[in-house]
Amino acid sequence: MGRERQMALVGFMQASNVSVYAGSWRHPDSSPDFLTAGYYQHIGQVLERGCFDMLFFDDRLAMPGIYGNSVAETVRSGARCVKLDVSLTLAMIAAATQRIGLGATYSTTYYAPFHVARLFATLDHMSGGRAAWNIVTSVNDAEAQNYGFDQHLGHDERYAQADEFLEVVTGLWDTWEDGAILWDQANARFADPDKVHELHYKGQWYSSRGPLTVPRGPQGRPVLVQAGSSGQGKAFAARWADVVFTNTPELGQARANYAEQKAQFRAAGRNPDHVAILPLTYLVVAETEEEATAEEQYLLDLPEPMASLVLLSEATNLDFSGFELDEPVPQSFLDSATGMHGYIEGIKQYMGGRTPTLRDLALQRATLRQALRFVGTPTQVADQMQEWFEADACDGFVVAATSLPGTFETVTELLVPELQRRGLFRTEYDGTTLRSHLGLPRPS
């Protein structure tokens, strides 16, 4: 990358009443202002003060409603029942920040390629080269029903469709060459027709004539983010992703996955140094070890099981309402899941061959137990992060909040200075674009 290796840090967001942690809205350090622009702008400014590479918004296109075939428990428990439009939310943050990267989730299943290409190309211009697209294929029957379908596409079919979708989007981004705009007022020549091209794409799923109606952006192409953990998801990432989000809480397995995925990038003809692999991570940081340990226990106890169960049903397309909390859930029932394949495999690994109870499953979804967590003083947490980073288990971390804006304020004020003191993290932004933050080349 032409520079000393440093961590990437990404703030994981929901345009919602909660973060990925189901109990976050009940935490005393969470603000109720989640329906205001100022709430998100403040978080963006905090993360930018902490020199984070990027903040990005996860998204779903439906309120969880598979558990009990109803949204009632979702609404009661506040389990991601609010989902604002992420592109408009990012636009608000873009106007209040100057350097931090801005990522949003958009589905390849329910949006048109031309729409997504235009949206992110526009965001890249309006933000000065800070746009990122988190690519998802959508896994949820409730989402399908909001868009007029009975159920979502099968796993393999979704990824085949997604490959075509990316071919169209990246092709549209490249329909304008650099230098196409002339702005020659005297000779009435706005742009060079030889540098603007029709795409004429026609595949099994999509066709698009082009060109895109937005000129080439500051980054050439917005940064592409992907989080699929199945075999097909990893193959998709090897072809397309600039940043890969993972969820591997154990160091040895994370090192093995890191080596495997870097090898896949190399086999796909890509420079593995130009792809960042970042695990989802909870950071519980306090002035003293005792305070951090007490906060960790508080966070472990805060989410009620129902909030996790409605999100578990959403992720797997399985209705768990027929089981009692301490009743075993048969493997045959789990095998019928049609949702997130990588997550389902993670449940099996976690149980180690034992039959899980419903409570076991609830503790593994949208709680502090679902991901890697580092707990302690700034020095102790920095030690743990440094161990993972220097062991080639990751290129940095996706920081999941347990309260908003509280978590990001604490991390910025207490932890980031310790990482900077060790030379593990930047003290200021070197460039203006997200690609420059991540050390990624601008595509030709």
Backbone torsions as a table, in degrees:
resi	resn	phi	psi	omega
1	MET	NA	-5.1	177.9
2	GLY	77.1	19.3	178.4
3	ARG	-156.2	161.8	177.0
4	GLU	-62.3	137.0	-175.6
5	ARG	-66.3	128.0	175.7
6	GLN	-130.9	158.5	179.0
7	MET	-65.7	149.5	163.2
8	ALA	-100.0	141.4	175.3
9	LEU	-126.8	130.7	-178.1
10	VAL	-126.2	132.1	174.9
11	GLY	-88.6	122.0	-176.8
12	PHE	-90.8	123.7	-171.8
13	MET	-127.6	158.3	165.0
14	GLN	-127.4	138.5	171.9
15	ALA	-83.9	73.2	-161.4
16	SER	-156.2	176.8	174.1
17	ASN	-77.2	-12.3	-178.2
18	VAL	-135.4	164.1	167.5
19	SER	-89.3	-165.6	175.8
20	VAL	-65.7	-19.4	176.6
21	TYR	-85.4	118.1	-166.5
22	ALA	-63.9	-27.3	-177.2
23	GLY	-91.5	6.7	-169.5
24	SER	-62.4	-33.4	-175.9
25	TRP	-67.1	-20.1	-179.3
26	ARG	-89.7	-6.1	-178.7
27	HIS	-73.8	138.7	-178.3
28	PRO	-63.2	-18.7	178.5
29	ASP	-91.8	10.1	176.2
30	SER	-97.4	139.7	-178.8
31	SER	-94.6	143.3	177.0
32	PRO	-82.6	7.0	-173.2
33	ASP	-88.6	27.6	-171.8
34	PHE	-68.4	-5.9	177.0
35	LEU	-100.3	14.4	-179.4
36	THR	-117.1	150.1	177.4
37	ALA	-64.2	-38.1	-176.8
38	GLY	-60.3	-32.5	178.4
39	TYR	-59.3	-50.0	-177.8
40	TYR	-74.5	-35.3	177.8
41	GLN	-64.0	-39.9	177.4
42	HIS	-61.6	-45.1	179.4
43	ILE	-62.3	-42.7	177.4
44	GLY	-59.9	-41.2	179.8
45	GLN	-68.5	-37.5	176.7
46	VAL	-62.1	-47.9	-179.0
47	LEU	-66.4	-35.0	176.9
48	GLU	-67.9	-37.6	175.3
49	ARG	-61.7	-32.2	176.3
50	GLY	-84.4	6.0	176.8
51	CYS	62.3	26.2	175.9
52	PHE	-58.5	143.3	177.3
53	ASP	-62.0	-42.1	-169.4
54	MET	-161.4	152.5	159.6
55	LEU	-115.0	146.2	177.4
56	PHE	-141.7	151.8	-177.7
57	PHE	-104.3	119.8	164.9
58	ASP	-70.5	161.7	-179.9
59	ASP	-157.0	153.6	168.0
60	ARG	-134.7	155.8	-174.9
61	LEU	-106.5	21.1	178.4
62	ALA	-158.2	152.8	170.1
63	MET	-77.1	132.3	179.1
64	PRO	-52.9	120.9	-176.6
65	GLY	-142.1	18.7	-178.3
66	ILE	-85.4	-35.2	178.9
67	TYR	-64.7	117.0	-178.4
68	GLY	66.7	14.4	-178.6
69	ASN	52.6	41.8	-175.5
70	SER	-156.5	153.7	174.7
71	VAL	-95.2	3.6	-172.0
72	ALA	-58.8	-48.2	-178.9
73	GLU	-69.0	-31.5	176.3
74	THR	-61.6	-47.3	-178.5
75	VAL	-67.3	-45.0	-178.0
76	ARG	-60.9	-45.1	-174.6
77	SER	-86.2	-9.7	-178.6
78	GLY	70.7	29.9	-175.9
79	ALA	-84.4	77.1	178.9
80	ARG	58.5	42.2	178.1
81	CYS	-79.3	-15.3	176.9
82	VAL	-107.0	131.8	175.2
83	LYS	-141.3	101.0	177.7
84	LEU	-77.3	162.3	175.7
85	ASP	-67.1	120.7	-172.4
86	VAL	-72.8	-29.9	-178.2
87	SER	-69.0	-41.6	177.6
88	LEU	-67.2	-37.2	178.5
89	THR	-63.6	-43.1	177.4
90	LEU	-63.5	-36.9	178.9
91	ALA	-60.8	-37.7	177.2
92	MET	-64.0	-41.0	-179.8
93	ILE	-69.8	-39.7	179.7
94	ALA	-56.8	-37.9	-177.4
95	ALA	-71.5	-18.5	-175.8
96	ALA	-107.6	3.3	-178.1
97	THR	-134.3	168.6	-178.9
98	GLN	-124.3	-26.8	-169.4
99	ARG	-125.4	-34.6	-171.3
100	ILE	-65.3	138.2	177.0
101	GLY	-66.5	153.4	-172.7
102	LEU	-131.2	109.7	-176.5
103	GLY	-115.6	148.5	177.9
104	ALA	-141.1	147.2	176.5
105	THR	-85.0	130.5	171.4
106	TYR	-137.4	137.9	-173.8
107	SER	-85.3	137.2	173.5
108	THR	-80.1	-8.0	-177.4
109	THR	-89.0	-35.5	-170.2
110	TYR	-118.4	4.8	174.4
111	TYR	-120.2	160.7	177.0
112	ALA	-89.5	143.7	-179.3
113	PRO	-56.3	-41.0	-178.2
114	PHE	-62.7	-40.3	179.3
115	HIS	-61.4	-47.5	-178.5
116	VAL	-66.3	-41.7	179.1
117	ALA	-60.2	-45.0	-178.5
118	ARG	-68.5	-41.0	-178.4
119	LEU	-59.5	-51.0	-175.1
120	PHE	-75.8	-29.6	173.9
121	ALA	-66.0	-39.9	177.3
122	THR	-64.8	-46.2	178.3
123	LEU	-59.4	-37.2	179.6
124	ASP	-63.1	-42.1	176.6
125	HIS	-67.2	-48.6	-173.3
126	MET	-66.2	-24.4	-179.1
127	SER	-99.6	-1.7	-178.3
128	GLY	75.8	32.1	175.5
129	GLY	91.3	41.4	-176.0
130	ARG	-122.5	13.7	-170.8
131	ALA	-86.1	144.2	173.4
132	ALA	-141.3	142.4	177.9
133	TRP	-112.7	119.9	172.6
134	ASN	-88.9	112.8	-172.2
135	ILE	-87.0	122.9	172.9
136	VAL	-127.5	153.8	179.7
137	THR	-101.1	-4.7	-179.1
138	SER	68.5	131.2	-170.2
139	VAL	-125.1	5.2	-158.8
140	ASN	-121.3	129.7	-179.8
141	ASP	-64.4	-33.0	178.4
142	ALA	-63.4	-36.9	175.6
143	GLU	-63.3	-45.2	179.3
144	ALA	-56.8	-43.0	-177.2
145	GLN	-68.3	-28.5	175.0
146	ASN	-70.6	-20.1	-179.0
147	TYR	-110.6	18.6	170.0
148	GLY	89.6	13.8	178.4
149	PHE	-115.6	156.0	-179.9
150	ASP	-75.4	-39.8	-179.6
151	GLN	-152.8	163.3	-176.4
152	HIS	-76.4	166.7	176.8
153	LEU	-67.1	158.3	175.1
154	GLY	-66.1	162.1	-172.7
155	HIS	-57.4	-53.9	-177.0
156	ASP	-65.4	-37.6	-179.8
157	GLU	-64.5	-39.0	180.0
158	ARG	-62.1	-41.1	-178.3
159	TYR	-74.3	-33.2	174.4
160	ALA	-63.4	-41.8	176.9
161	GLN	-64.6	-40.9	-178.6
162	ALA	-63.8	-37.5	177.7
163	ASP	-58.7	-46.2	177.8
164	GLU	-63.4	-41.7	179.7
165	PHE	-55.9	-44.9	-180.0
166	LEU	-68.1	-35.3	176.7
167	GLU	-61.3	-40.3	179.4
168	VAL	-69.6	-48.5	-176.3
169	VAL	-61.4	-50.0	-178.9
170	THR	-66.8	-34.6	175.6
171	GLY	-62.6	-41.9	177.9
172	LEU	-65.6	-40.2	177.9
173	TRP	-59.9	-28.5	-177.1
174	ASP	-94.5	5.7	-178.6
175	THR	-72.9	-20.5	171.8
176	TRP	-102.9	126.0	173.9
177	GLU	-81.2	158.9	170.4
178	ASP	-60.3	141.3	177.8
179	GLY	79.5	11.0	-178.4
180	ALA	-68.4	-34.4	-179.2
181	ILE	-79.2	123.6	-178.0
182	LEU	-99.0	-36.3	-176.4
183	TRP	50.1	46.8	179.6
184	ASP	-93.5	88.4	-174.9
185	GLN	-67.5	-36.5	-176.2
186	ALA	-63.9	-36.8	-176.5
187	ASN	-105.6	11.0	176.6
188	ALA	56.3	40.6	178.1
189	ARG	-118.9	101.5	-179.8
190	PHE	-74.2	-47.0	-177.2
191	ALA	-145.3	162.5	-177.3
192	ASP	-89.2	111.6	-179.3
193	PRO	-58.8	-25.6	179.7
194	ASP	-72.8	-11.4	-179.1
195	LYS	-111.5	11.9	175.8
196	VAL	-127.9	122.3	-166.5
197	HIS	-123.7	141.8	169.3
198	GLU	-75.6	147.6	-174.3
199	LEU	-90.0	-44.9	-179.2
200	HIS	52.4	51.4	177.4
201	TYR	-88.2	135.6	173.8
202	LYS	-144.6	116.2	179.8
203	GLY	-127.9	-164.7	179.2
204	GLN	-68.8	-38.4	-173.2
205	TRP	-103.1	-34.6	-169.9
206	TYR	-135.2	153.3	167.7
207	SER	-140.0	147.2	-179.9
208	SER	-155.7	125.4	-179.2
209	ARG	-75.4	-45.0	-174.4
210	GLY	72.6	-178.2	-2.2
211	PRO	-75.6	170.7	172.8
212	LEU	-65.7	149.6	-179.7
213	THR	-89.4	10.2	177.6
214	VAL	-122.0	124.1	178.7
215	PRO	-61.5	165.3	-179.0
216	ARG	-56.3	135.2	-172.8
217	GLY	-86.2	173.3	-179.1
218	PRO	-56.5	-32.8	-179.6
219	GLN	-89.8	1.4	-171.9
220	GLY	79.4	-63.8	170.0
221	ARG	-133.8	141.0	169.9
222	PRO	-55.9	154.2	177.9
223	VAL	-67.5	138.0	-179.5
224	LEU	-105.1	127.2	-176.5
225	VAL	-118.3	142.7	-179.5
226	GLN	-149.1	149.1	-174.8
227	ALA	-133.0	15.8	-179.6
228	GLY	-66.8	133.1	-177.7
229	SER	-112.0	-2.9	174.2
230	SER	-74.9	170.6	178.1
231	GLY	-58.3	-43.0	-179.8
232	GLN	-71.0	-33.8	176.2
233	GLY	-63.0	-41.1	178.9
234	LYS	-67.3	-38.1	177.6
235	ALA	-65.2	-38.8	176.6
236	PHE	-62.4	-44.2	178.8
237	ALA	-61.9	-39.3	-178.6
238	ALA	-61.5	-30.9	179.6
239	ARG	-82.4	-37.3	-165.7
240	TRP	-117.7	-33.0	-162.9
241	ALA	-77.2	142.3	167.5
242	ASP	-95.8	-28.4	178.8
243	VAL	-134.6	134.0	179.6
244	VAL	-119.9	123.8	174.6
245	PHE	-93.0	135.1	-179.3
246	THR	-126.5	170.9	176.6
247	ASN	-142.8	79.7	-177.9
248	THR	-127.6	99.6	-172.8
249	PRO	-75.6	-11.4	-174.0
250	GLU	-106.3	132.5	-171.0
251	LEU	-61.8	-46.8	-178.1
252	GLY	-60.1	-44.1	179.0
253	GLN	-67.5	-36.4	178.8
254	ALA	-64.1	-40.4	178.2
255	ARG	-63.5	-42.6	179.4
256	ALA	-64.2	-44.1	179.2
257	ASN	-64.0	-39.7	180.0
258	TYR	-61.4	-47.9	179.9
259	ALA	-63.2	-41.0	-179.7
260	GLU	-63.0	-46.0	-176.7
261	GLN	-70.7	-37.8	176.4
262	LYS	-62.1	-37.5	176.9
263	ALA	-65.0	-37.0	177.8
264	GLN	-64.7	-39.5	177.2
265	PHE	-63.0	-42.8	-179.5
266	ARG	-63.3	-42.8	179.8
267	ALA	-65.4	-27.5	178.7
268	ALA	-83.1	4.9	178.5
269	GLY	82.6	20.2	-178.2
270	ARG	-112.5	152.6	177.0
271	ASN	-76.6	114.5	-177.4
272	PRO	-63.8	-19.6	176.3
273	ASP	-72.5	-12.4	-178.5
274	HIS	-101.3	20.7	173.3
275	VAL	-133.8	127.8	-179.9
276	ALA	-99.5	128.7	177.9
277	ILE	-107.1	119.8	-169.9
278	LEU	-131.2	117.8	177.7
279	PRO	-80.7	146.5	171.1
280	LEU	-65.8	131.5	-171.4
281	THR	-143.4	133.1	169.6
282	TYR	-95.6	131.5	178.3
283	LEU	-114.6	116.0	177.8
284	VAL	-111.0	100.4	-170.9
285	VAL	-118.8	134.8	177.2
286	ALA	-146.7	169.8	-178.1
287	GLU	-64.6	-34.4	179.7
288	THR	-125.4	158.2	178.4
289	GLU	-63.0	-37.5	-179.3
290	GLU	-63.8	-42.3	178.6
291	GLU	-64.5	-40.7	-179.7
292	ALA	-66.2	-42.8	179.3
293	THR	-63.7	-41.3	178.3
294	ALA	-65.1	-39.8	178.4
295	GLU	-66.1	-39.6	177.8
296	GLU	-59.5	-45.9	-179.7
297	GLN	-64.3	-39.6	176.6
298	TYR	-59.3	-43.1	-178.8
299	LEU	-69.6	-34.8	177.4
300	LEU	-65.4	-33.3	-176.6
301	ASP	-89.2	-16.4	-169.6
302	LEU	-70.5	-46.1	-176.7
303	PRO	-68.2	131.3	174.4
304	GLU	-80.1	148.9	-176.2
305	PRO	-55.9	-36.1	-175.5
306	MET	-61.7	-38.3	178.9
307	ALA	-61.3	-37.6	178.6
308	SER	-73.4	-35.5	-176.8
309	LEU	-67.6	-39.9	179.6
310	VAL	-66.5	-31.9	177.1
311	LEU	-76.5	-31.4	174.0
312	LEU	-63.4	-45.6	177.7
313	SER	-61.5	-39.1	179.3
314	GLU	-61.9	-43.0	-175.3
315	ALA	-70.9	-30.0	-172.4
316	THR	-106.8	-11.2	-171.3
317	ASN	59.6	33.5	176.7
318	LEU	-118.9	134.1	178.3
319	ASP	-89.8	106.1	-177.4
320	PHE	-88.9	8.7	-174.4
321	SER	-70.6	-13.8	179.9
322	GLY	-83.6	-1.0	-178.0
323	PHE	-110.2	145.5	169.4
324	GLU	-80.6	158.4	-173.8
325	LEU	-57.0	-39.2	-177.2
326	ASP	-102.0	20.5	177.4
327	GLU	-92.2	135.5	176.5
328	PRO	-62.6	143.5	177.0
329	VAL	-106.2	113.2	-173.9
330	PRO	-60.9	147.9	178.1
331	GLN	-61.3	-34.1	-179.9
332	SER	-61.0	-35.1	177.4
333	PHE	-68.5	-45.1	178.8
334	LEU	-63.3	-34.2	-179.2
335	ASP	-66.8	-17.3	-179.7
336	SER	-86.0	2.0	-179.8
337	ALA	-64.4	144.1	179.2
338	THR	-123.4	14.1	-176.0
339	GLY	-96.2	-122.1	-172.7
340	MET	-77.9	102.1	-174.5
341	HIS	-61.5	-43.9	-179.1
342	GLY	-62.8	-37.4	179.2
343	TYR	-67.1	-41.3	180.0
344	ILE	-63.6	-40.8	177.2
345	GLU	-64.8	-35.9	177.4
346	GLY	-62.8	-36.9	176.0
347	ILE	-60.9	-45.1	-178.7
348	LYS	-62.1	-43.3	179.7
349	GLN	-64.9	-40.7	-179.3
350	TYR	-60.9	-40.0	-176.5
351	MET	-78.4	-15.7	175.6
352	GLY	57.1	38.4	178.4
353	GLY	91.4	-13.1	177.8
354	ARG	-77.9	151.7	175.5
355	THR	-79.9	120.2	-176.7
356	PRO	-78.4	149.9	166.9
357	THR	-86.1	168.3	177.4
358	LEU	-62.6	-35.0	177.7
359	ARG	-62.9	-41.1	176.4
360	ASP	-56.1	-45.3	-178.1
361	LEU	-67.8	-39.6	-179.7
362	ALA	-62.5	-35.8	-179.1
363	LEU	-70.0	-13.5	-176.9
364	GLN	-103.2	8.5	-179.3
365	ARG	-127.2	122.6	174.8
366	ALA	60.0	29.3	174.7
367	THR	-125.4	176.5	-179.6
368	LEU	-63.8	-19.3	-177.5
369	ARG	-82.7	-7.9	-173.7
370	GLN	-79.8	-10.4	-172.6
371	ALA	-147.4	172.6	172.8
372	LEU	-55.7	138.4	173.1
373	ARG	-140.5	141.2	176.6
374	PHE	-117.3	130.8	-172.6
375	VAL	-130.2	136.0	173.7
376	GLY	148.2	-162.6	174.4
377	THR	-72.5	167.6	176.2
378	PRO	-53.3	-40.0	179.0
379	THR	-64.9	-44.7	-178.2
380	GLN	-66.2	-43.2	-180.0
381	VAL	-67.7	-40.3	177.1
382	ALA	-62.4	-37.1	176.5
383	ASP	-58.8	-45.5	-177.5
384	GLN	-67.6	-42.2	178.0
385	MET	-64.8	-40.6	179.5
386	GLN	-64.2	-38.9	178.6
387	GLU	-59.6	-46.9	179.8
388	TRP	-64.4	-44.5	-176.2
389	PHE	-64.8	-44.7	-177.2
390	GLU	-79.9	-13.5	175.9
391	ALA	-87.5	7.8	-176.8
392	ASP	55.2	46.2	172.4
393	ALA	-101.0	-12.7	-178.0
394	CYS	-169.2	169.7	174.7
395	ASP	-108.2	6.9	-177.9
396	GLY	152.5	-158.4	-170.8
397	PHE	-144.7	144.3	168.3
398	VAL	-95.1	113.8	-173.7
399	VAL	-90.3	115.6	178.3
400	ALA	-92.7	132.2	-176.3
401	ALA	-85.8	141.3	171.4
402	THR	-100.2	-10.0	169.9
403	SER	-154.3	149.7	-179.6
404	LEU	-130.3	125.6	6.6
405	PRO	-89.1	7.0	-169.2
406	GLY	-53.2	-48.0	-177.1
407	THR	-58.7	-47.8	-175.1
408	PHE	-70.5	-31.1	174.6
409	GLU	-65.0	-44.0	-179.6
410	THR	-66.0	-44.9	-179.9
411	VAL	-61.7	-43.5	-179.1
412	THR	-65.9	-40.0	-175.3
413	GLU	-81.2	-36.5	-173.1
414	LEU	-103.2	-44.5	-170.2
415	LEU	-88.9	-46.2	-175.5
416	VAL	-55.2	-43.7	178.5
417	PRO	-58.6	-33.8	178.4
418	GLU	-70.3	-40.0	176.1
419	LEU	-64.1	-39.2	178.6
420	GLN	-66.6	-40.4	-180.0
421	ARG	-59.6	-33.8	-179.8
422	ARG	-83.7	-3.6	-177.7
423	GLY	76.9	14.2	-178.6
424	LEU	-86.2	-15.8	-173.8
425	PHE	-145.7	148.9	-176.1
426	ARG	-61.0	152.9	173.2
427	THR	-100.7	-14.7	174.4
428	GLU	-159.3	162.0	177.6
429	TYR	-74.7	131.5	179.2
430	ASP	-80.0	-32.8	-176.7
431	GLY	-130.1	-167.3	-176.0
432	THR	-110.2	-15.8	-175.8
433	THR	-106.7	160.3	176.5
434	LEU	-63.1	-37.7	176.9
435	ARG	-59.6	-38.3	179.3
436	SER	-68.5	-37.2	177.3
437	HIS	-60.3	-43.1	-173.8
438	LEU	-86.2	-4.8	-178.1
439	GLY	71.3	32.0	-179.0
440	LEU	-100.7	140.3	178.6
441	PRO	-71.5	156.3	173.6
442	ARG	-81.8	122.1	-177.4
443	PRO	-60.8	140.8	177.4
444	SER	-77.0	NA	NA
